[in-house]
Amino acid sequence: MNHAKKASEFIANENRTNWHDKSLWLVRTKRDIAVNRVAEWEELRELASQIKAHTLSKLDDYLLQFEKNALKNGVQVHWAANGKEHNQIVLDILESVNAKKIVKSKSMLTEECGLNPFLEKHNFEVIDTDLGERIIQLRNEPPSHIVLPAIHLKKEEIGELFHEKLNTLKGNSNPDYLTAEARKHLREKFLNADVALTGVNFAVAETGQVVVCTNEGNADMGVHLADVQIHSMGIEKLIPQQKHLGVFTRLLARSATGQEITTYTSH
């Protein structure tokens, strides 16, 4: 995908560009309101920066500590040097358990690694279960935003898409209706999945645990129903201690969507 070319095509429509800008600034306004309610916001940001800098200064030690504690928790840890190795590891796991159907929650790492097309070439069914990600997957296009992957689409376009792909009522673009139909569609995918894969928001060296933050509960639904769960994580997600989660979870949702905290923060 040529980003500059796609962007030029999009902004050529002035009315659509203005609508898109308004949508994004609405999110930014919510973020600013949420931030301004926290008197110590800048101190939190600085503390988070210091924790990350410290972690990077001793990254090798913390990675080994995380692996040691994760193994104690019964977790299998795999190391990948690049996207190609990552995808092959996932493929090997899927083949080892004779899996055919995978449900995924939001993961920018797997997006960057091209995991979906890689697995589809090997005849696996891969379903993105985050609503925005599922919408763009049905359109066979990449996300347009790191947090809001389908923000470039209008509800009428999603209504047309769901009518074509999910057999919803033609002309119905009511968000509540479309969301309910998406839930029914995805519930069947959850119930029949062999493996669930998630991204990782934080990994704690002290405990060997991973933390996944979502608003839709799809990550939790996937890993609780599937026999096998895979968590794809970049090493930058590491933090030293569980107490540091209190800093980062206060920053995360406010910066991303203007919420005080994500609906689900799962360990």
C-alpha positions, -999 to +999 in steps of 0.1 A: +000+000+000+013+034-010+003+056+020+009+089+002-012+078-028-041+066-006-040+097+015-041+119-016-071+100-029-089+103+004-084+141+009-094+148-027-130+146-013-132+178+007-165+170+024-153+136+035-121+150+047-139+176+068-162+149+083-131+127+090-113+156+107-143+163+129-145+127+140-108+126+149-110+160+167-139+147+187-117+119+201-089+144+207-113+166+226-124+137+248-088+129+254-080+165+265-110+166+288-100+133+305-064+145+308-073+178+324-092+160+352-059+145+364-040+172+382-008+151+382-010+142+345+024+155+335+040+139+366+025+105+356+038+109+320+073+117+334+072+087+357+061+064+329+090+077+308+115+071+336+101+035+341+105+028+304+140+043+303+150+022+333+135-009+317+155-003+284+187+001+304+183-034+318+162-049+291+181-082+288+177-088+326+140-080+326+133-102+295+150-132+312+131-125+344+098-123+326+106-156+308+115-173+341+083-162+358+061-169+328+075-205+327+066-209+363+031-199+354+029-227+329+034-205+299+055-215+269+077-186+258+089-183+222+115-158+209+114-142+174+140-119+159+117-106+132+082-108+117+091-138+096+102-158+126+071-147+146+048-159+119+065-192+116+063-198+153+026-191+152+022-215+123+042-242+141+019-239+172-012-241+151+000-271+132+011-288+164-025-287+177-042-294+144-059-260+145-078-246+115-098-217+130-083-187+148-099-157+165-078-126+170-082-096+192-065-063+182-028-066+177-007-040+158+023-064+161+006-090+140-006-063+116+030-052+111+042-088+107+015-096+081+003-126+101-032-128+087-023-131+050+005-155+060-018-178+078-045-175+051-020-187+025-016-218+047-054-224+046-063-212+081-094-192+089-084-160+107-111-138+121-104-104+137-129-100+165-124-063+174-154-047+156-134-021+138-108-046+127-135-070+116-150-043+094-118-035+076-110-073+073-143-077+055-133-049+032-099-064+027-080-033+037-056-023+064-065-001+094-065+036+089-058+044+126-038+027+154-067+029+178-098+034+156-091+012+125-124+020+107-128+057+116-125+066+079-158+048+072-193+061+076-221+041+091-239+039+058-209+022+042-207-002+071-244-010+067-239-018+030-209-039+039-228-059+065-257-064+041-233-079+016-212-100+039-235-107+069-269-105+052-282-077+074-313-057+064-306-036+033-304+001+040-302-003+078-272+016+091-284+020+127-252+015+148-270-004+175-285-028+150-252-033+131-233-039+164-259-065+175-256-083+142-218-082+144-220-098+179-242-126+165-218-132+137-187-132+159-203-153+186-204-182+162-167-177+154-158-176+191-176-209+198-159-227+170-124-214+173-095-238+179-070-210+189-073-175+202-046-149+196-043-115+213-019-087+214-003-075+246-005-041+262+019-048+291+041-076+303+053-077+339+088-091+345+082-095+382+052-119+378+055-133+342+020-121+334+007-103+303-020-077+305-045-071+277-068-040+276-099-039+255-134-022+255-153-050+237-143-080+258-134-099+226-099-109+239-114-124+270-141-142+251-115-157+228-090-170+253-116-183+277-133-204+250-104-217+229-083-246+240-051-228+230-042-191+235-013-172+219-002-137+230+020-119+204+041-093+222+068-069+213+096-065+238+088-029+243+057-039+262+078-050+292+076-032+326+095-043+357+069-046+384+032-051+389+028-018+408+039+000+376+006-010+360-010+016+381+009+043+362+004+030+327-032+020+329-041+056+341-023+069+310-034+044+284-071+048+280-071+086+286-046+091+259-062+067+234-099+073+237-106+098+265-117+071+289-106+069+325-099+032+320-106+005+294-137-016+300-116-047+304-081-049+318-073-086+319-043-103+334 
